[in-house]
Amino acid sequence: MDTTLRDGEQTQGVSFTPAEKVSIAKALLQSLRVDRIEVASARVSQGEKEAVKSINDWAKHEGFDGRIEVLGFVDHTKSVDWIVETGGKVINLLTKGSEKHCREQLGKTLAQHAADILQTIRYALDKGLKVNVYLEDWSNGYHDNPAYVFELVDNLRHVGIDHFMLPDTLGVLSPDEVFASLSDMCSRYPELQFDFHPHNDYGLATANVMVAVRAGVNSIHCTINCLGERAGNASLAEVAVVLRDKMNMQLGIDESHIVPISMMVETFSGKRVAANAPIIGADV
């Protein structure tokens, strides 16, 4: 799943125009052939809403319906209505994956937060949306209080969620930690689909992806040119090539389009790609 247009746009100093968003979305799905794209956060601006509507209109016409995802919030009806009004089909619901975030940011107990989440999920399902759930700050949550994580998942596992998305929100995990924690999650909940959402603060995002796949996750989140907050997310170019060459995986990615899309995003974002960047750098 590519999140250049959502998490990538949270890079300091990056803001895509609606037309740029549409161009990138088309290139990701039609040329690069990624499986899913996350294109925006709900309720940000009217311009964002128009961009998402344009992307959804195009996707429906071209047969990519259901592969466009939008981050939404635990706000009962507001995010769901925003997404439905754009013609969207999928909400990626942002929940608190650590007891600390739940307590300090929301001032709520796990039971209160779970009740709010379930209320929003039921409304989304009633409106015909598919629902994925982010467990924000999951990596710290699992380390500090795994019982909180397990109880939250237990509250949500039977309500019709497609993907449980596990972010290393602050980019704190090493490969050993990724493998241990994700192996535990996958063995504890073998019936669930897990996504891993890495960050590159230690320069370990691609290595962490390798062990996440080995641990059994179903999907990986990436961005073009490693865009994202702080040190960025996992580079789609690195992930695609490493999974093919080092793990013998067959992906749908058309690698001939990796560099052209990298150049497009470089131009639109204003963030220069280093000449020695793996896979996409001019000197490589």
VENCORTA-V742427 format. One record per backbone hydrogen bond with DSSP energy under -1.0 kcal/mol. NH is the residue of the N-H (numbers start at 1). CO is the residue of the C=O. E is the energy in kcal/mol with one decimal. If there is no record, write none. Layout:
BEGIN
NH CO E
NH CO E
END
This chain:
BEGIN
2 36 -2.5
3 222 -3.1
6 3 -1.0
8 3 -2.6
10 7 -1.3
11 8 -1.6
14 11 -2.2
21 17 -2.5
22 18 -2.2
23 19 -2.2
24 20 -2.6
25 21 -2.6
26 22 -2.4
27 23 -2.1
28 24 -2.7
29 25 -2.1
30 26 -2.8
31 27 -1.1
32 27 -2.8
34 28 -2.3
37 67 -2.5
38 2 -2.8
39 69 -2.6
42 71 -3.0
49 45 -1.8
50 46 -2.3
51 47 -2.1
52 48 -2.5
53 49 -2.3
54 50 -2.2
55 51 -2.4
56 52 -2.7
57 53 -2.6
58 54 -2.3
59 55 -2.8
60 56 -2.5
61 57 -1.8
62 58 -2.1
64 59 -3.0
67 64 -1.9
69 37 -2.9
70 90 -1.4
71 40 -2.6
72 92 -2.5
75 73 -2.2
77 75 -1.7
78 75 -1.4
81 77 -2.9
82 78 -2.1
83 79 -2.4
84 80 -2.7
85 81 -2.5
87 84 -1.6
88 83 -2.4
91 130 -2.6
92 70 -2.9
93 132 -3.1
94 72 -2.6
95 134 -2.2
97 136 -2.6
102 98 -2.2
103 99 -2.6
104 100 -3.3
105 101 -2.0
106 101 -1.1
108 102 -1.8
113 109 -2.5
114 110 -3.1
115 111 -1.9
116 112 -1.9
117 113 -2.6
118 114 -2.7
119 115 -1.9
120 116 -2.0
121 117 -2.8
122 118 -2.5
123 119 -1.7
124 120 -2.5
125 121 -2.8
126 122 -2.2
127 123 -1.5
128 125 -1.5
129 124 -2.4
130 89 -3.1
132 91 -2.8
133 163 -2.7
134 93 -3.1
135 165 -2.5
136 95 -2.4
138 135 -1.5
139 167 -1.6
141 137 -2.6
142 138 -3.4
143 139 -1.6
144 140 -3.0
145 141 -2.4
148 145 -1.3
149 145 -1.1
150 146 -2.6
151 147 -2.3
152 148 -2.4
153 149 -2.5
154 150 -2.7
155 151 -1.8
156 152 -1.0
157 153 -1.8
159 156 -1.3
162 131 -3.1
164 193 -3.0
165 133 -3.5
166 195 -3.0
168 197 -2.7
169 167 -1.2
171 168 -2.0
178 174 -2.6
179 175 -2.7
180 176 -2.3
181 177 -2.5
182 178 -2.6
183 179 -2.2
184 180 -1.7
185 181 -2.2
186 182 -2.8
187 183 -2.3
188 184 -2.3
189 185 -2.0
192 189 -1.7
195 164 -2.4
196 219 -2.3
197 166 -2.3
200 232 -2.9
203 200 -1.7
208 204 -3.0
209 205 -1.9
210 206 -1.9
211 207 -1.7
212 208 -2.0
213 209 -2.5
214 210 -1.9
215 211 -2.0
217 212 -2.0
218 194 -2.8
219 194 -1.4
221 196 -2.2
222 1 -2.4
223 234 -2.5
226 223 -1.1
227 224 -1.6
232 229 -2.6
233 227 -1.5
236 223 -2.7
239 235 -2.6
240 236 -2.8
241 237 -2.0
242 238 -2.8
243 239 -2.6
244 240 -1.4
245 241 -3.1
246 242 -2.7
249 243 -2.3
254 32 -2.2
255 253 -1.0
257 254 -2.0
258 255 -1.4
261 257 -2.0
262 258 -2.1
263 259 -2.5
264 260 -2.0
265 261 -2.6
266 262 -2.3
267 263 -2.2
268 264 -2.6
269 265 -2.6
270 266 -1.7
277 274 -1.9
280 278 -2.5
281 277 -2.3
283 275 -2.6
284 281 -1.5
END
